[in-house]
Amino acid sequence: MSQYIAQNITTGSLVVGTTALQLTTEPTAIKVLVKAALANTGIVYIGKVGVTANTTAGTDGYELTA
């Protein structure tokens, strides 16, 4: 079994309001881990470009609660 060892790990955080934001522009990103902050009081929706907060069937996001 072969294993891939990450050579370049990038970390960061975003403060999100009511507008969709792109998490990364890295074309070679293999995995993105998204976690709500402990102090989060709202709901974050994760999805493709144009994600909505469960208002349009084609762009509904995955709900990430606090």
C-alpha positions in Angstrom: 0.0 0.0 0.0 1.4 3.4 -0.9 0.9 6.5 1.1 0.9 10.1 0.1 2.7 12.4 2.5 1.6 16.0 2.2 4.5 18.3 1.5 2.6 21.6 1.6 -0.1 21.9 4.2 -1.9 25.3 4.3 -4.2 26.4 7.0 -6.4 29.5 7.5 -9.7 30.8 8.4 -12.5 33.0 6.9 -15.0 35.2 8.6 -18.2 34.6 6.6 -21.2 36.9 6.3 -24.2 36.5 4.0 -22.2 36.4 0.8 -20.7 33.2 -0.7 -16.9 33.0 -0.5 -14.4 30.7 -2.3 -12.3 28.7 0.2 -9.3 28.1 -1.9 -7.9 29.0 -5.3 -5.3 26.2 -5.2 -5.6 24.2 -8.4 -3.8 21.2 -6.8 -5.8 21.1 -3.6 -6.5 17.5 -2.7 -8.6 17.9 0.3 -10.2 20.8 2.2 -11.4 20.4 5.8 -14.1 22.8 6.9 -15.0 23.2 10.5 -17.2 25.8 12.2 -15.6 27.8 15.0 -16.8 26.9 18.6 -18.2 30.5 18.9 -20.2 30.1 15.7 -23.8 31.2 16.2 -25.1 30.8 12.6 -25.3 28.2 9.9 -22.7 27.9 7.2 -23.6 26.3 3.8 -20.9 24.5 1.9 -21.4 23.9 -1.8 -20.5 24.7 -5.4 -20.3 28.2 -6.9 -23.5 30.1 -6.2 -24.3 28.1 -3.1 -27.6 29.2 -1.4 -28.9 28.7 2.1 -31.5 26.1 1.1 -33.5 28.5 -1.0 -33.0 27.0 -4.5 -33.0 23.3 -5.2 -30.1 23.4 -7.7 -27.7 25.3 -5.5 -28.6 24.3 -1.9 -25.5 23.8 0.2 -24.5 21.3 2.8 -25.5 22.7 6.2 -22.7 23.0 8.8 -24.0 24.1 12.1 -22.1 25.4 15.1 
